[in-house]
Amino acid sequence: MKFAEELQEKYGGDLLTPYEMFAVNPEFNIVTVDKRFQPYAETFGDDFFFAGPQIGQRAGEDDWEGPNNEKKTIYASLGTVFNNQPWFWPIMFEAVKDLDINLICSIGNMVNKNDLGEIPENVTIYEFLPQLKVLQCIDGFVSHAGIGSIMEATWFGVPTVCIPLMGDQFDTAKKVVEMEIGRAIFGHEEITAENLRKEIMDIIENPKYRENLEKIQKDMHKNNGPANAAKAAVNWFESKK
């Protein structure tokens, strides 16, 4: 409620509970997702405006530089919320240990690095990384397929291997495969070192993924999500006067 109180104090209007903020359907809704990624997008009416992703500078993020060699670099992250998945990382390490690539991993603060077994020489582990900066420096992404991460990867033109673990991540991963901007592994039992290695090499070596991403990326940049959202909000408020 503290955040809601701060918003109400700064901007006025009604003081809403978290439920009212996130679980109701207001008269007008701004969606910070590219409409191509929305399941059943055709069923949404004019009260939903798809502004596109809101990509911008994040306060407090340090600069980041990738590995200092000529090898291709893969970034792996399972997100910042439900990332307590210690079983996944040894499989990831096994997948890349014999590949001539760099792997950088953001494992979160709920997984103990010392519990992950032997870490190959081409793997570097962090708790958290400034993801927007990392995405500008890499060749491929292994992700839980959270919609925020996929919007960011698409914005920067990075092909993704999706490892959906829950909820809407499966729908997002299906869209990634459908649009041919990455690959996906569905089902816990299918997440093996062999399958991961195969999909990682596919997104690195097959140019179609970056070619398809470039088309969507150009649209996203041209549409300018933050400006879209602001303009839509102003237009709606003006229409209510």
N, C-alpha and C positions, 0 to 999 in steps of 0.2 A: 504493500500500500504506500510505502514511502515514495516510490517512484511516481505513482499516480498523484500523490499529494504535491510533489514537486512540479509535475506537468500542469496541474490545476492552478497552482500558485503563479506559475510563469505565464500561462496562456489563458487562464480563465476557463469558463465553461463548467460543466458538471463534474463532480468528483466520482469517478467510476471505480468499481471494484475490479480486481484482476479478472474475475469471471466476465464481467460486463465488457472489459476491454478486449478479451480474446475469444469469447465463446458465444457471441451474438452476431447478428447480421445487421449492421447499420444501414442507413439509407444509401451510403456511398462507400465503396471499399477500394483502396489502392493496394494492388498486389505487386510486391517487389520481386516478381519472377517473370522471365520471358514466357509469353503465352504458349510458345511451342513446347514447353516443358510441362505444361499443366494437363494432367489427365482429364479427359472429358471436357476440354476447354470450350467446346461448342455449346455446352449446357449452361454456361455462365451468361447472365444478362448484362444490360448496360450499367447496372449498379456496381459492376466490378470493372475497374480500370487496371489493365496490366501495364504498369509503368516500366517494367524491366529491372534488372539488378541495380543496386545502389552501391557502386564501387567508388571508394574514395580513400583518402589518407586516414589512417587510424592513429589516434592519439596514443603515445607511449610506445609505439613500435620502433625498435632499433633497426638500423641498417643490417643487412645480412648479405654475406658473400658465399657463393657455392664453393664446392671443392676446386682446388687449384690444379686441375689437370684437364686433358682434352677429352676425357671419357664422357659419355652421355650420363645424365643424372636423373634418377627416379626419386620422387618424394612420396612417402607413405604416411598417411594419417587416418585415424578412425574418428576424428572429430574432437570436440572439447567437452562434451557432456557424457555420453555413454561410451567411454573409451576404455573401460576396465576390461580389456580383452587379452590377458597375458598368453593365452593359447595361440594367438594369431602370429606373434612376432617370430618365434622359432621357425614357423612355416615360411614366413616371408624371408628370413635369413637364408634358409635352405634353398629357396628359389633363386636367389641372386648370387650365392657365394662363388660360383664358378663363372659368372658372367663378367665381361669386361665393361662394367658400368659402376657408377656410384649409386648407393642407396642412402638417402637421408630419411630418418624416421622421427616423427613426433609422437611419442608414446603416452603423453599425459602424465599426471602426477599420482595416478592410482596404481600404476604398474612399476614394480621395482626392477630396474635394469639388471641387477644382480641375479634375478630369478629367471632370466631369459636364456640361460645357457651360453654357449660359445658364440661370440659375435664376430662374423667374418671381417677381414681387413678392409673390404670395400663398403662397409656399413658404418654410418655415424648416427648416434642416437642423441636426441634432445627430448626434454619434457615438452616444451612448446616452441613453436617457431612463428615468425611474422608471415603468415601464409600468403598474403598478397605480394610480399616481396619475393618469397620463395617461388611462387608461380611464374614470376617473370624470368627465372633463371634455369628452368628445368625442361626436361624433354618428355616426361610422362609422370602421371599421378596415379597412385593407388589409394582409393578413397572409399569410405563407407557409403558414399552416394547421398549424403545430406544435400538438400536442395541448395543451401548456401554455398557449399563447397563446389558443387557442379556449376552454379552460376559464375563463380569466381574463375574456375578452370576454363570455362567457355569464354569468358571475357578476355582472358590472356591467351587463348588458343592452345590450351594444353590437353592432349588426349588422355583419357582416364580409363583405368581398369577399376570397375565398381565392385565392391564387396558389400552389398546391402545386408544389414543385420536386423533391421526392424522397420515396421510401419511403412511410411511413405518412401523410404529409401528404395524399396523394391520397384515402385512405380517410376521413380526417377531413373534408376538403373535401366529399366526397360526403354525409357525414352532415349537414353544415351546410345543404347544399342540400335534402336529403331532409326535414329538420325545418323548413325555410323560416325559418331564422334568419339567412340571408345568401345570398350568391351565390358563384360560383366560375368561374374561367377555367382550363380544362384544356388543356395543351399550349403549348409555347414559342411556336409560330407564332401562337397565338390571343391572346397577350399584346400587344395593340396599344393605342395611345392611345384609339382610338375605342371599343374594347370596355371598357377600364377606365373611361372617362368614363360610358358607359352603365350599367355595374354600380354605380358609385359613386352616381350620381343615383338609381338604383333603391332602394338601401338607405337613402338619405336621405329620399326622398319617399314611399315606400310604407310605410304604418303597420303592415302585417301582420308585418314582421320583428320590430319591437319588441313587438308584442302576443304573438307566439309566444315570444319570449325571456322576457317577463315571467312566463309560466307556469313555464318551466324554472327561471328565476332564483329564484322563490319556493320551489320544491322544494329547490334547492341550499342556500339560506339556512336553511330549516327543518331540513334534515338535518344541517347543521353538520359538514362533512368532517373537520376535525381531531378533534373530539369523537368522531365515528363511528369514525375510525381507532384512537384510543386505547382506546375501549370494546371494539372488536373484538379488539384485541391482548390486553387484559386477560382477556376472556372465554375466548380460546383458551388462554392460559397456565393459567388456572384449570382448564380442562377437562383439562389434561394432568397435573394433580397426582394 
